[in-house]
Amino acid sequence: MEIYRIENLSFAFPSQERQALSDISLKIQSGEFVSICGRSGCGKSTLLSHLKTELTPHGKRKGDLYFRGDHLMDTDQRTQASEIGFVLQNPDNQIVTDKVWHELAFGLENLGTDTRTIRLRVAEMASFFGIQTWYHRNVSELSGGQKQLLNLASVMAMQPSVLILDEPTSQLDPIAAVDFLETVKRINRELGTTVIITEHRLEELLPISDRLIVMDEGNIIVDHAPAKAGEALHEMNHPMFAAMPSPMQIYAGAGENGEYPITVKEGRQWLDACYPERSRDTEVADLKSKEHLGPAAIQFKDVWFRYDKQGADILKDLTFEVKEGQFYCIVGGNGTGKTTTLSLISGLRQPYRGKVLIHGKNPAKMSSRELFSAYLGVLPQNPQTLFVKKTVREDLYEMLSGSKLTPDEKAGKVKGVSEFAELVPLLDMHPYDLSGGEQQRAALAKVLLLEPEILLLDEPTKGLDGFFKEKLALLLQELKAAGVTIVMVSHDIEFCAKYGEECAMFFNGSIIAANRTKPFFAGNSFYTTAANRMARHVWSDAVTVEDVIERCRTSKPQVSV
């Protein structure tokens, strides 16, 4: 049965000549699991927003959308509210009450559901999603993963026939993201709910998808089963192939022909069939971090921090240092203290015990002008906090308002950073009208205009497509070569493994392990790359996709499959 039918849908935002959607035609069957991907700004989120009228953005639209055979515009709001569930990218944007139990009941209350049914549905959802242990807690106490799970449970309490998710794992750590997507898979498999999801994390998503739709500049360029879609992108030599799961990229890079593997399991089976099993003859580099020469840019000495006097410690006896010109990556689960650590470096908070130093100075005792004009550039976790003007262009110029540059020099800097961040066609748009990935690029552009000595990045690759990640990585490498110190908090394991110089893992408010990137990830079970999980039994020190492809090309396969 057909649940959605889209016919010749085109859409442009107000005052924009460029179409965000261009002549989209699409059918989605009931019970399907459909994943949509593409470069930032390709129209993914805009397409999803058209699937529920109350979320449809203002602008010029042509074409028709049908839901269960009826025109979507003729489907009443109550039916849409109960039948079409929507989970947003940022979990905080969807939560409206202060208690977990009330959030679960809120949607049903608004539909006028009777009390007995509400209690039954809420209890059922709490059990299905494993929420019982935090059922009575304040929403403000939840981690990002718990908040997103609560949003999903609250939507599912209304028993929708279709579940739409817009990059729901972008703010979750890798393990929480896998758990969340596994729950979505259960909803699709056990309840028969149609799932339509946009994501940049395709490693875990494609194995559970029935179809992969790839968009580019408002058009659908690929619509196939996942393995076939990956093959089509590779044949097109399209940049989005870099976002496909590691087993796909390795298989293609090794020059193999046949059905592309999607999962780590399928990739391992292919390696086992093609390449001789070998002992760990290539020793992983020493597990102690090699010394990075040069003075320290950032130092933490026995740092303890808590938000409330009577509250729990967030940072516990934290000691580490980052050398000048080093690219230092921090990984770990949600709520382990990573973002708090960045706030101490930027002087926003002070420890109640221990010392935090930037080039030997306490950042909390430095004036904002001295700290941010001479030393720091900070990209926060939520890029919207940097936007203060009505257009992207004005926001970029605002960053240079206190400088002594001439108007021509300012214009040159804004032009250069706009071209790098691919913002030129977006300069006259309101920052809040941009997609998540576009907002991330605009926020990064603002920070780069400061030309900081130390760059603090909190989830800089969130919402970015694989193509722009490569571009960002090149810039970070150029900055590092110029002596800029980079500290990056990230859940993007693949990015850290490929480009980071040293990695540290946070757990329970402290660093439990730190090492040079390759030996750090080669020694982990879960906090490592898909490429390493796939090939570690053959080549123990192969961490990135490029590492495994190189080994495949230089090792003689036993057979071809």
Stockholm file with secondary structure:
# STOCKHOLM 1.0

chainA/1-561         MEIYRIENLSFAFPSQERQALSDISLKIQSGEFVSICGRSGCGKSTLLSHLKTELTPHGKRKGDLYFRGDHLMDTDQRTQASEIGFVLQNPDNQIVTDKVWHELAFGLENLGTDTRTIRLRVAEMASFFGIQTWYHRNVSELSGGQKQLLNLASVMAMQPSVLILDEPTSQLDPIAAVDFLETVKRINRELGTTVIITEHRLEELLPISDRLIVMDEGNIIVDHAPAKAGEALHEMNHPMFAAMPSPMQIYAGAGENGEYPITVKEGRQWLDACYPERSRDTEVADLKSKEHLGPAAIQFKDVWFRYDKQGADILKDLTFEVKEGQFYCIVGGNGTGKTTTLSLISGLRQPYRGKVLIHGKNPAKMSSRELFSAYLGVLPQNPQTLFVKKTVREDLYEMLSGSKLTPDEKAGKVKGVSEFAELVPLLDMHPYDLSGGEQQRAALAKVLLLEPEILLLDEPTKGLDGFFKEKLALLLQELKAAGVTIVMVSHDIEFCAKYGEECAMFFNGSIIAANRTKPFFAGNSFYTTAANRMARHVWSDAVTVEDVIERCRTSKPQVSV
#=GR chainA/1-561 SS CEEEEEEEEEEECTTCCSCSEEEEEEEEETTCEEEEEESTTSSHHHHHHTTSGGGCCSSEEEEEEEETTEEGGGSCHHHHHHHEEEECSSGGGTCCSSBHHHHHHHHHHHTTCCHHHHHHHHHHHHHHTTCGGGTTSBGGGSCHHHHHHHHHHHHHTTCCSEEEEESTTTTSCHHHHHHHHHHHHHHHHHHCCEEEEECSCHHHHGGGCSEEEEEETTEEEEEECHHHHHHHHHHHTCGGGGGSCHHHHHHHHTTCCSSCCCSHHHHHHHHHHHSCCCCSCSCCCCSSCCCCCSCEEEEEEEEEECSSTTSCCSEEEEEEEEETTCEEEEEECTTSSHHHHHHHHTTSSCCSEEEEEETTBCGGGSCHHHHHHHTEEEECSSGGGGCCSSSHHHHHHHTTTTSCCCHHHHHHHHHHHHHHTTCGGGTTSCGGGSCHHHHHHHHHHHHHTTCCSEEEEESTTTTCCHHHHHHHHHHHHHHHHTTCEEEEECSCHHHHHHHCSEEEEEETTEEEEEEEHHHHHHTCSSSSCHHHHHHTTTCTTCCSHHHHHHHHHHSCCSSCC
#=GC SS_cons         CEEEEEEEEEEECTTCCSCSEEEEEEEEETTCEEEEEESTTSSHHHHHHTTSGGGCCSSEEEEEEEETTEEGGGSCHHHHHHHEEEECSSGGGTCCSSBHHHHHHHHHHHTTCCHHHHHHHHHHHHHHTTCGGGTTSBGGGSCHHHHHHHHHHHHHTTCCSEEEEESTTTTSCHHHHHHHHHHHHHHHHHHCCEEEEECSCHHHHGGGCSEEEEEETTEEEEEECHHHHHHHHHHHTCGGGGGSCHHHHHHHHTTCCSSCCCSHHHHHHHHHHHSCCCCSCSCCCCSSCCCCCSCEEEEEEEEEECSSTTSCCSEEEEEEEEETTCEEEEEECTTSSHHHHHHHHTTSSCCSEEEEEETTBCGGGSCHHHHHHHTEEEECSSGGGGCCSSSHHHHHHHTTTTSCCCHHHHHHHHHHHHHHTTCGGGTTSCGGGSCHHHHHHHHHHHHHTTCCSEEEEESTTTTCCHHHHHHHHHHHHHHHHTTCEEEEECSCHHHHHHHCSEEEEEETTEEEEEEEHHHHHHTCSSSSCHHHHHHTTTCTTCCSHHHHHHHHHHSCCSSCC
//
